[in-house]
């Protein structure tokens, strides 16, 4: 008989990816310990009886009448009349019977129960399970043992009676038999129907569901979505709980416009290693054929118009079979046996079948990425030494409308580093690297080659409580071997560049009072001087160097370039000042203000290929502020101001208002000037995201039920994010949705439209109903909401299972 398994949406989903579940499961090395008393010890526990009248015969039977109770271990029975027969260890109770078994409560008019084995039955019973909060009633409940019970003609729901005065729960499961296993935390219903708002499903022959946050094998609720790219998208995942430290998820996905995609993900966790492997396979994608037909039609039209010739036609049909492979493995070795302090290995695999994969499959680990790294490394450490042996290779996904230059593969890369601090007052470091760079020489317009470099530095910090002066000497030496000659005919090259830097600053403090608050205010001026002599590097290839972004993190650095193929000549002084407001009681930073500017005493001559040298004597002015005046409000802003043009070349301003749980509004303004004058003066965008209870509009503020528990039933929440391009006057990315919390169920409907990183806009409509503590049906928008909305809080989150003492009699 087929069994449909429903999984809790809010309780540790089955996959780290969007396969119908929201939160990834946590793999465990050891099973969770249970609080229940072992069966072998139950017979050794004493029994306690109490009541208005007690009678009976010693070692035979005991009769308790009037407010009767019997307690043994984690089981307590209350009734109007209670009979206990010692030889059979049998308790019979009648009249207002209530049984509390490790927090699970059963109520009814008549009970027979063997205490040691917890075997018996309960007629016309009501029950409530501690782990899930689920409850219901049944014509009869048979107790198989202390963990397993079978309810005949029973019901199950997590809707609370106090939320539905007329006791018409929003949803309810009805079944001919309802078997619950509190040890495995699973329930199984036969001939079951699920009703929601008066609408019932057809009967399921058998249906299983979790009673807590523990994982279990079985089919997960299907996810259904609608989009312009896939059409109707249906995924029916199957989760296999192999062991506490291993699991697998299989998720066939049917797309009406494209075909069937079958994927699987396997995860493992051991003491010395852990990892994830995912494989997606699509035998034939109709989207590939549709694009090919469109491409051929366009070429034929261009041929008829005389725009291209016959020799320009490209009629090669691409393969419609598509696949993606992602793997991540981390390994720890016994380093002591090799005389090392640490020895670890990492393997990362990202491979797909074709260049269009990044824009056609939007719910993959390599979402919208066009540079897929495949990386294997062995890392070691011993004392002050550390190093790595690495092989790095990229798969570059090209797109005709936006081609990119692939980075170089490193096959291999070998490093060794030494760092020694406070050695007789000095800080000493040595960094060495050997890399073999491989790429297409025609595309890169420079030969492949090998590079070995070493960078040694020594500094002597002079520190006092209010000042610091740090002189530093660096020597950078590089050696190259090329597979083809350079422009001057050389097949090898070398370069040695020294650098001197002097970092200095002071820290002043005072007590201050602003807007009625006391602070410790600092004033921290800083001066950073760098001198690097000019060395001609114009003929050297560029394998990994790029210009550093101009910001507060890079303005106080020696080299204007990242990587090791270009060492900038410098004769510069960077000056700046920072002021902070610090709460004297908590030490929290309430505000920070900074300003910095670089003064250049000599033109920079070392440049990247194709870029002009920097000749400005005075750099742009950096202005920054971070304000966290209260936990509810925060502001962050950076402005890069050009003193010659009297204009800002880059501005980033953001603010957040978070007055309480499930209430958050964030807004950001970003501006980046173009490097060359054009019709528009740069890229401008506004980004706004929010999560807010709509009930606030009519005065219903709700109540705080704790993290991940919502703010009460009958509440609506607005969620969304809008990214608007001011220069294009259009919405680039958008997410709009509402959530409704009905106490025991949650409804979500979200519309998503993405254009960033996509060739054409991708629109999806996601609708989901979550039966709290039971299952979720529909297309989950949770991944979209958490990725797009700052500080988004799910209305339900996993929380530790309650102790049996939370429901103690």
C-alpha positions in Angstrom: 0.0 0.0 0.0 1.4 3.4 -0.9 2.0 5.8 1.9 2.0 9.5 1.5 4.3 11.3 4.0 3.7 14.9 4.9 6.6 16.9 6.4 6.5 19.9 8.7 7.4 23.0 6.8 8.6 24.9 9.7 10.4 22.0 11.3 13.7 21.2 9.7 13.1 20.6 6.1 14.6 17.8 4.0 17.0 19.7 1.7 19.2 22.8 1.8 17.8 23.7 -1.6 14.3 24.8 -2.6 12.7 21.4 -3.0 9.5 22.2 -1.3 11.0 22.7 2.1 12.1 25.9 3.8 14.8 25.2 6.4 17.6 22.6 6.0 17.6 19.6 8.3 20.4 19.4 10.8 22.3 16.2 10.5 23.4 14.7 13.8 26.2 12.3 14.8 24.1 10.8 17.7 20.4 10.3 18.1 18.5 12.6 20.4 18.0 11.3 23.9 14.4 10.7 25.1 13.1 11.7 28.4 10.7 8.8 28.8 11.5 6.1 31.4 12.9 2.8 29.9 10.5 -0.2 30.0 12.9 -2.3 32.0 12.8 0.1 34.9 9.0 0.7 35.0 8.3 -2.4 37.1 10.8 -1.3 39.7 9.1 2.1 40.2 6.8 2.6 43.3 3.1 3.3 42.9 1.3 6.1 44.8 -2.5 6.2 45.2 -4.6 8.9 46.7 -8.3 9.6 47.0 -11.3 10.3 49.4 -11.8 6.6 50.2 -9.3 3.7 49.8 -10.2 0.1 50.4 -9.0 -3.4 49.2 -6.9 -6.4 50.0 -3.1 -6.3 50.4 -1.2 -7.5 47.3 -4.5 -8.2 45.5 -6.5 -5.1 44.7 -6.9 -1.5 45.7 -10.1 0.5 45.2 -10.0 4.3 45.4 -13.2 6.4 45.2 -13.6 10.1 45.0 -10.9 12.2 43.5 -8.8 9.1 42.9 -5.3 9.2 41.5 -2.6 6.7 40.8 1.0 7.6 40.0 3.9 5.5 38.8 6.9 7.1 37.1 5.8 9.4 34.3 2.2 8.1 34.3 -0.5 9.5 36.5 -4.2 8.5 36.4 -7.1 10.7 37.8 -10.7 9.4 38.0 -13.9 9.3 40.1 -13.3 5.6 40.8 -10.1 3.7 40.3 -9.4 0.0 40.8 -5.8 -1.4 40.8 -5.2 -5.2 40.6 -1.6 -5.9 41.7 -1.2 -9.4 40.3 -2.1 -8.3 36.8 -0.6 -4.8 37.2 -4.0 -3.6 35.8 -5.7 -0.3 36.5 -9.4 0.2 35.8 -10.7 3.8 36.0 -14.2 5.2 35.4 -15.8 8.6 35.6 -13.9 11.7 34.4 -10.7 9.7 33.6 -7.6 11.7 32.8 -4.2 10.1 32.0 -1.0 12.0 31.8 1.8 9.9 30.2 5.0 11.8 30.0 3.1 15.0 29.0 0.7 13.3 26.6 -2.9 13.6 28.0 -5.9 11.3 27.4 -9.4 11.9 28.8 -12.6 9.9 28.7 -15.2 8.0 30.8 -13.5 4.5 31.0 -9.9 3.2 31.0 -8.2 -0.1 31.4 -4.4 0.0 31.5 -1.4 -2.2 32.5 0.9 0.3 34.1 4.3 -1.5 33.5 3.8 -2.3 29.8 1.3 0.6 29.2 -1.1 -1.8 27.4 -4.8 -1.2 27.5 -7.7 0.9 26.0 -9.6 4.1 26.5 -13.2 4.4 25.3 -14.6 7.7 23.9 -11.3 9.4 24.5 -9.9 12.8 23.9 -6.1 13.2 23.6 -3.4 15.8 23.3 0.2 15.1 22.3 2.9 17.1 23.9 5.5 17.2 21.1 3.3 18.7 18.3 0.4 20.2 20.3 -1.9 18.0 18.1 -5.1 16.7 19.6 -8.3 15.1 18.7 -10.9 12.5 19.8 -11.6 8.8 19.0 -14.2 6.2 19.7 -11.5 4.1 21.2 -7.8 4.3 21.8 -5.7 1.1 22.1 -2.4 1.5 23.9 0.1 -0.9 22.4 3.0 0.2 24.7 4.2 3.4 26.2 5.1 4.9 22.8 2.5 3.5 20.4 -1.3 4.0 20.5 -4.0 3.4 17.9 -7.1 5.6 17.8 -10.2 4.1 16.1 -12.3 6.5 14.1 -10.2 9.4 15.3 -9.4 12.9 14.4 -6.3 15.0 14.6 -5.6 18.8 14.4 -3.3 21.4 16.0 -6.0 24.0 16.1 -6.7 25.1 19.7 -10.1 25.1 21.2 -9.7 28.6 22.6 -9.1 29.9 19.1 -12.4 28.5 17.8 -15.2 29.1 20.4 -17.7 27.1 18.4 -15.1 24.3 18.0 -15.0 24.2 14.3 -11.3 23.9 13.7 -9.9 25.4 10.5 -8.4 22.0 9.5 -8.8 18.5 10.7 -7.6 15.0 9.8 -10.2 12.2 10.1 -9.2 8.6 9.8 -10.5 5.1 10.4 -7.3 4.4 12.4 -4.7 6.8 13.6 -1.5 5.3 14.9 0.9 7.5 16.8 4.4 6.5 17.8 6.0 9.1 20.1 9.4 7.4 20.1 9.7 7.7 16.3 7.6 10.9 16.4 5.4 9.7 13.5 1.7 9.3 13.0 0.1 7.0 10.4 -3.6 7.4 9.4 -5.6 4.9 7.2 -8.6 5.8 5.2 -7.8 9.4 6.0 -9.4 12.7 4.8 -8.1 16.2 5.4 -10.7 19.0 5.7 -9.9 22.7 5.5 -12.5 25.4 5.8 -15.2 22.8 5.2 -13.6 21.4 2.1 -12.5 17.8 2.3 -9.9 15.9 0.2 -10.6 12.5 -1.3 -9.7 9.7 1.1 -6.1 8.6 1.3 -5.5 4.8 1.7 -2.6 5.6 4.1 -1.0 8.8 5.2 1.9 9.5 7.6 3.0 12.7 9.2 5.5 13.8 11.8 4.6 14.5 15.4 7.7 16.6 16.2 10.8 18.1 14.7 12.5 14.7 14.0 13.2 13.7 10.4 11.4 10.8 8.7 11.4 9.1 5.3 8.6 9.4 2.8 7.0 11.6 0.2 6.9 15.3 1.0 4.1 17.6 0.1 4.2 18.5 -3.6 5.1 22.1 -4.6 3.2 23.8 -7.4 4.3 27.0 -9.1 3.4 29.0 -12.2 6.0 31.0 -14.2 6.5 32.4 -17.6 9.6 30.2 -18.2 8.5 26.8 -16.9 4.7 27.1 -17.2 3.1 25.0 -14.5 5.9 23.6 -12.3 5.1 20.6 -10.1 7.7 19.0 -7.8 7.0 15.9 -5.7 10.1 15.3 -3.4 10.8 12.1 -1.6 13.0 12.3 1.5 15.0 9.3 2.7 16.2 9.5 6.3 19.1 7.0 6.0 20.6 7.6 9.4 21.0 10.4 11.9 24.1 11.5 10.0 23.0 10.8 6.4 20.0 11.5 4.3 19.0 11.9 0.7 16.2 13.8 -1.2 14.9 12.9 -4.6 12.8 15.6 -6.4 11.3 14.9 -9.8 10.1 18.2 -11.3 7.6 18.4 -14.1 7.6 21.7 -16.1 4.7 21.8 -18.6 6.6 24.1 -21.0 9.9 22.2 -20.9 9.7 18.6 -19.6 10.9 16.5 -16.7 13.9 17.3 -14.5 15.0 14.7 -12.0 17.3 15.7 -9.1 18.8 14.2 -6.0 20.8 15.4 -3.1 22.8 13.3 -0.7 24.3 14.6 2.6 26.6 13.0 5.1 28.2 13.9 8.4 31.0 11.9 10.0 33.5 12.7 12.7 36.4 13.3 10.2 34.4 14.4 7.1 31.1 15.8 5.9 29.7 16.9 2.6 26.8 17.3 0.1 26.4 15.9 -3.4 23.6 17.1 -5.7 22.8 16.0 -9.3 20.1 17.3 -11.6 19.3 15.6 -14.9 16.9 16.6 -17.7 16.8 14.1 -20.6 15.2 16.6 -23.1 14.4 20.3 -22.6 11.9 21.6 -25.0 13.1 25.2 -24.2 16.4 24.4 -26.1 14.4 23.5 -29.3 12.2 26.5 -29.0 15.2 28.8 -28.8 16.9 27.0 -31.7 13.8 27.5 -33.9 13.6 31.2 -33.0 17.3 31.6 -33.8 17.0 30.0 -37.2 13.9 32.1 -38.0 15.8 35.3 -37.2 18.8 34.2 -39.3 16.6 33.4 -42.2 15.0 36.9 -41.9 18.4 38.5 -41.8 19.5 36.5 -44.8 16.4 37.6 -46.8 17.1 41.2 -45.8 20.7 40.9 -47.0 22.0 41.6 -43.5 24.1 38.4 -43.4 25.4 36.0 -46.0 25.0 32.2 -46.4 28.4 31.7 -44.8 27.2 33.5 -41.7 24.4 31.0 -40.9 24.8 28.9 -37.8 22.4 26.0 -38.0 24.1 23.8 -35.4 21.4 22.3 -33.2 22.4 22.3 -29.5 21.9 19.3 -27.3 18.6 19.2 -25.4 20.0 17.0 -22.6 20.9 19.1 -19.6 22.5 18.4 -16.3 24.1 20.0 -13.2 26.5 18.6 -10.6 27.3 20.2 -7.3 29.4 18.7 -4.6 31.1 19.9 -1.4 33.4 17.7 0.7 35.4 18.7 3.8 37.9 16.3 5.4 40.0 16.3 8.5 43.1 14.1 8.8 45.2 12.9 11.7 47.8 15.8 11.6 49.8 14.6 14.6 50.9 11.5 12.8 52.6 13.7 10.2 54.0 16.1 12.7 51.5 18.9 11.9 49.0 20.8 14.0 46.3 20.6 11.4 45.6 19.0 8.0 42.3 19.4 6.2 41.1 18.9 2.6 38.2 20.7 0.8 36.7 19.7 -2.6 34.1 21.9 -4.3 32.5 20.8 -7.6 30.2 23.1 -9.7 29.5 21.8 -13.3 26.6 22.3 -15.6 25.8 21.1 -19.1 25.7 24.3 -21.1 26.1 28.1 -21.1 22.4 28.9 -20.7 22.0 26.8 -17.5 22.4 29.8 -15.2 19.4 31.6 -16.6 17.1 28.6 -17.2 17.4 26.9 -13.8 16.9 29.5 -11.2 16.7 27.3 -8.1 20.1 25.7 -8.2 23.2 26.0 -5.9 24.8 28.2 -8.6 21.9 30.6 -8.8 22.6 33.3 -11.5 26.4 32.5 -11.4 28.3 32.4 -14.6 31.7 31.6 -13.1 31.5 28.1 -11.6 34.6 27.2 -9.6 35.9 23.6 -9.3 38.3 23.7 -6.4 40.3 21.0 -4.5 42.8 22.0 -1.8 44.9 20.5 1.0 45.5 22.8 3.9 48.1 22.4 6.6 49.4 24.3 9.7 52.2 23.9 12.1 53.1 26.5 14.7 53.6 29.9 12.9 53.6 28.2 9.5 50.6 27.4 7.3 50.2 26.5 3.6 48.1 25.0 0.9 48.2 22.8 -2.2 45.4 23.7 -4.5 43.9 23.0 -8.0 41.3 25.6 -9.2 39.5 25.4 -12.5 36.5 27.5 -13.7 33.6 26.8 -16.0 32.6 30.0 -17.6 29.0 30.3 -18.9 29.1 32.7 -21.8 26.1 34.7 -23.1 26.3 36.4 -26.5 24.6 39.6 -25.3 26.9 40.0 -22.3 30.2 38.1 -22.8 32.7 37.9 -19.9 36.4 37.2 -19.8 37.1 33.9 -18.0 39.6 34.0 -15.1 42.7 31.9 -15.1 42.8 28.4 -13.8 45.5 27.6 -11.3 46.8 24.1 -11.9 48.3 23.9 -9.4 48.8 26.5 -6.7 51.2 25.9 -3.8 51.6 28.4 -0.9 53.5 28.6 2.4 53.1 31.4 4.9 54.9 32.3 8.1 53.6 34.8 10.7 55.3 35.7 13.9 54.0 38.4 16.2 55.8 40.2 18.9 59.2 38.7 18.2 61.4 40.9 20.3 58.9 43.6 19.6 58.8 43.0 15.9 56.0 41.5 13.7 57.4 39.3 10.9 55.7 37.6 8.0 56.6 35.7 4.9 54.1 34.8 2.1 55.2 32.5 -0.8 53.1 31.3 -3.7 53.7 29.2 -6.8 50.9 29.1 -9.4 50.6 27.7 -12.9 48.1 29.8 -14.8 46.1 28.2 -17.7 43.5 29.8 -20.1 42.9 30.4 -23.8 45.9 32.6 -24.9 44.1 33.9 -27.9 41.1 35.1 -25.8 43.4 36.4 -23.0 45.8 38.1 -25.5 48.8 37.0 -23.4 50.7 33.7 -22.9 50.1 31.2 -20.2 52.8 30.8 -17.6 54.1 30.1 -14.2 54.6 32.6 -11.4 56.5 32.3 -8.1 56.5 35.1 -5.7 57.6 35.8 -2.1 56.6 38.7 0.0 58.5 39.4 3.2 57.6 42.1 5.7 58.8 43.3 9.1 57.2 46.0 11.3 57.9 47.4 14.7 54.7 48.7 16.4 55.2 51.4 19.0 52.0 51.5 21.1 50.8 53.6 24.0 47.3 53.8 25.5 46.5 56.8 23.3 48.9 56.6 20.3 50.4 54.2 17.8 53.2 54.4 15.3 53.9 51.4 13.1 56.8 51.6 10.6 56.9 48.7 8.1 59.2 47.3 5.4 58.0 45.0 2.6 59.9 43.3 -0.2 57.9 41.7 -3.0 59.8 39.4 -5.5 58.3 37.6 -8.4 59.6 35.3 -11.1 57.8 34.3 -14.3 58.2 31.5 -16.9 56.0 31.8 -20.1 54.9 29.2 -22.6 55.2 31.7 -25.4 57.4 34.8 -25.7 56.2 38.3 -24.6 56.1 41.3 -26.9 59.9 41.8 -26.4 60.6 38.2 -27.1 61.4 37.2 -23.5 60.2 33.8 -22.2 60.9 34.7 -18.6 60.9 37.7 -16.3 61.5 38.8 -12.8 60.7 41.7 -10.6 61.6 43.0 -7.1 59.8 45.8 -5.5 60.4 47.3 -2.0 57.8 49.2 0.0 58.0 51.4 3.1 54.9 52.4 5.0 54.3 54.3 8.2 50.9 54.0 10.0 50.2 56.4 12.9 47.3 57.6 14.9 46.0 59.0 18.1 42.9 58.3 20.2 41.3 61.1 22.3 38.3 60.5 24.6 35.9 62.7 26.4 32.5 62.4 28.1 29.7 63.9 26.1 26.0 64.3 26.2 23.8 64.4 23.1 20.0 64.5 23.0 19.8 63.6 26.7 22.1 60.6 26.5 25.6 60.2 28.0 28.4 58.9 25.8 32.1 58.4 25.7 33.2 60.2 22.5 36.4 59.5 20.7 38.4 61.5 18.2 40.8 59.3 16.2 43.0 61.0 13.7 45.1 58.7 11.5 47.9 59.2 8.9 49.2 56.5 6.6 52.2 57.1 4.4 53.4 54.7 1.7 56.4 54.9 -0.5 57.0 52.3 -3.3 59.6 53.1 -6.0 58.7 52.7 -9.7 59.4 49.4 -11.4 58.5 48.9 -15.0 55.8 46.1 -15.2 54.2 47.1 -18.5 55.4 43.9 -20.3 54.3 41.5 -17.6 51.1 39.6 -18.1 48.2 40.1 -15.7 46.9 36.9 -14.3 45.1 37.9 -11.1 45.5 41.6 -10.4 42.7 44.1 -10.3 42.2 47.7 -9.1 41.1 47.9 -5.4 37.8 49.5 -4.8 38.1 52.9 -3.2 36.6 52.7 0.3 37.4 52.8 4.0 38.7 49.3 3.9 41.3 49.8 1.1 42.3 53.5 1.5 44.8 52.5 4.2 46.6 49.8 2.2 50.0 49.8 0.6 49.1 48.4 -2.9 46.4 50.0 -5.1 45.9 46.6 -6.8 44.8 43.2 -5.6 46.7 40.1 -6.7 50.5 39.9 -7.3 51.0 40.8 -11.0 51.0 44.6 -10.4 52.7 46.4 -7.5 51.7 50.1 -7.7 54.4 52.7 -7.3 53.3 55.0 -4.5 54.3 58.2 -2.8 51.1 58.9 -1.0 49.8 60.1 2.3 46.3 59.1 3.5 44.8 61.2 6.2 41.6 60.7 8.0 39.7 61.0 11.2 37.1 58.9 12.9 34.8 59.8 15.8 32.7 57.3 17.7 30.0 57.6 20.3 30.1 54.7 22.8 27.6 53.9 25.4 29.6 54.0 28.7 27.4 51.3 30.4 27.2 48.6 27.6 30.2 49.5 25.5 27.9 49.5 22.4 28.8 51.8 19.5 25.9 54.2 19.0 27.5 56.1 16.1 30.6 56.3 14.0 31.6 59.1 11.7 34.6 59.1 9.4 36.4 61.1 6.7 39.5 60.2 4.7 41.4 61.5 1.7 44.6 60.4 -0.1 47.3 62.9 -1.1 49.5 61.9 -4.0 53.0 63.5 -4.2 53.9 61.9 -7.5 52.0 60.5 -10.5 51.3 56.8 -10.5 53.0 55.1 -13.4 52.2 51.4 -12.9 48.8 50.6 -14.4 46.6 47.7 -15.4 46.5 47.0 -19.2 44.3 49.5 -21.0 43.8 51.8 -18.1 45.3 55.3 -17.7 47.6 56.2 -14.8 46.4 58.1 -11.8 47.7 61.7 -11.8 45.3 63.5 -9.4 47.2 65.0 -6.5 44.2 64.8 -4.3 41.8 61.8 -4.3 38.1 61.8 -3.9 36.9 62.5 -0.4 35.4 59.6 1.5 32.6 60.4 4.0 31.0 57.7 6.1 28.6 57.3 8.9 27.1 54.4 10.9 24.4 55.3 13.4 22.7 52.7 15.7 21.1 55.2 18.0 18.5 52.7 19.3 18.1 49.0 18.6 15.1 50.0 16.5 16.8 52.5 14.2 20.0 52.2 12.2 21.6 54.2 9.4 24.6 53.5 7.2 26.0 55.9 4.6 29.1 56.3 2.4 29.7 59.2 0.0 32.6 59.5 -2.4 32.9 63.2 -3.3 35.0 64.6 -6.1 36.4 68.0 -5.0 37.2 69.0 -8.6 33.8 68.4 -10.1 32.0 69.3 -6.8 29.9 66.1 -7.3 29.5 62.8 -5.7 30.9 59.9 -7.8 29.4 57.2 -5.6 26.8 57.3 -2.9 25.3 54.5 -0.8 22.7 55.3 1.8 20.6 52.8 3.8 18.3 52.9 6.7 16.4 50.3 8.7 13.5 50.6 11.1 12.8 47.5 13.3 10.6 48.4 16.2 9.7 44.8 17.1 9.2 41.2 16.0 7.8 40.9 12.4 8.1 44.7 11.9 10.9 45.7 9.7 11.4 48.3 6.9 14.6 48.8 5.1 15.4 51.4 2.4 18.6 52.0 0.4 19.7 54.5 -2.3 22.7 53.7 -4.5 24.4 55.9 -7.0 27.5 55.0 -9.1 28.8 57.6 -11.6 29.9 56.4 -15.0 33.6 56.5 -15.7 33.1 58.4 -18.9 30.4 61.1 -19.5 27.3 59.8 -21.2 23.7 60.8 -21.7 22.9 59.7 -18.1 25.3 60.4 -15.4 25.4 57.0 -13.8 23.4 54.2 -12.2 20.8 55.1 -9.6 18.6 52.8 -7.8 16.2 52.6 -4.8 15.8 49.4 -2.9 13.0 49.0 -0.4 12.0 45.9 1.6 9.5 45.3 4.4 7.7 42.9 6.6 4.8 44.4 8.6 1.5 43.3 10.2 -1.4 44.9 8.3 -3.5 44.6 11.5 -1.5 47.6 12.8 -3.5 49.8 10.4 -6.7 49.2 12.4 -5.1 49.3 15.8 -4.6 45.5 16.4 -1.0 45.4 17.6 -1.0 41.7 18.5 1.2 40.2 21.1 4.7 38.7 21.3 4.4 34.9 21.5 8.1 34.3 21.3 10.6 33.8 18.4 9.1 32.0 15.5 5.6 31.8 17.1 3.9 34.7 15.3 1.9 37.4 17.1 -1.5 35.8 17.4 -4.1 34.4 15.1 -6.2 36.3 12.6 -3.3 38.6 11.6 -2.2 39.6 8.1 1.4 40.5 7.2 2.6 42.4 4.2 6.0 41.3 2.8 7.9 42.6 -0.2 10.9 44.1 -1.8 11.1 46.6 -4.7 14.4 47.5 -6.6 13.7 50.5 -8.9 16.2 51.8 -11.4 15.9 55.6 -11.5 17.8 56.1 -14.8 15.8 53.4 -16.6 12.6 54.3 -14.8 11.6 50.7 -14.4 11.4 48.0 -11.7 14.3 45.7 -12.0 13.5 43.2 -9.2 10.2 42.9 -7.3 8.7 40.6 -4.6 5.2 41.3 -3.3 3.2 39.1 -1.0 0.9 38.7 2.0 0.9 36.1 4.8 -2.0 35.2 7.0 -1.6 33.6 10.4 -4.7 31.6 11.3 -3.1 30.1 14.5 -3.1 26.5 13.3 -2.6 27.4 9.7 -0.7 29.9 7.6 -1.4 31.1 4.1 1.1 32.7 1.9 0.9 34.2 -1.6 3.9 35.8 -3.2 4.6 37.2 -6.7 8.3 37.4 -7.7 9.7 39.1 -10.7 13.5 38.9 -11.3 15.5 40.7 -14.0 18.9 41.1 -12.4 21.3 38.7 -13.9 18.6 37.3 -16.3 18.3 37.7 -20.0 14.6 38.0 -19.8 12.4 38.7 -16.8 11.4 35.6 -14.8 8.0 35.8 -13.1 6.7 33.3 -10.6 3.6 33.1 -8.5 3.9 31.1 -5.3 1.0 30.0 -3.1 1.3 27.9 0.0 -0.9 26.7 2.9 0.9 25.5 5.9 -1.0 23.4 8.4 1.0 24.1 11.5 2.5 21.0 13.2 1.3 18.8 10.3 2.2 19.7 6.7 2.5 22.3 4.0 1.0 22.2 0.6 1.9 24.5 -2.4 5.0 26.3 -3.7 7.1 27.5 -0.8 8.1 31.2 -1.0 10.3 31.1 2.1 13.6 31.0 0.3 12.6 34.1 -1.8 11.4 36.0 1.3 14.5 35.3 3.4 16.9 36.2 0.5 15.2 39.4 -0.4 13.8 40.9 2.8 16.3 42.1 5.5 15.5 40.7 8.9 12.6 38.7 7.6 11.2 36.5 10.4 9.2 33.3 9.5 5.9 33.1 11.4 6.8 29.6 12.5 10.3 28.3 13.2 11.6 25.0 14.7 11.9 25.2 18.5 13.1 22.6 21.0 10.6 19.9 21.9 8.9 20.7 25.2 9.9 18.7 28.3 7.3 16.3 29.7 7.5 18.4 32.9 5.8 21.3 31.0 2.6 19.3 31.2 3.2 17.8 34.6 0.4 16.7 36.9 
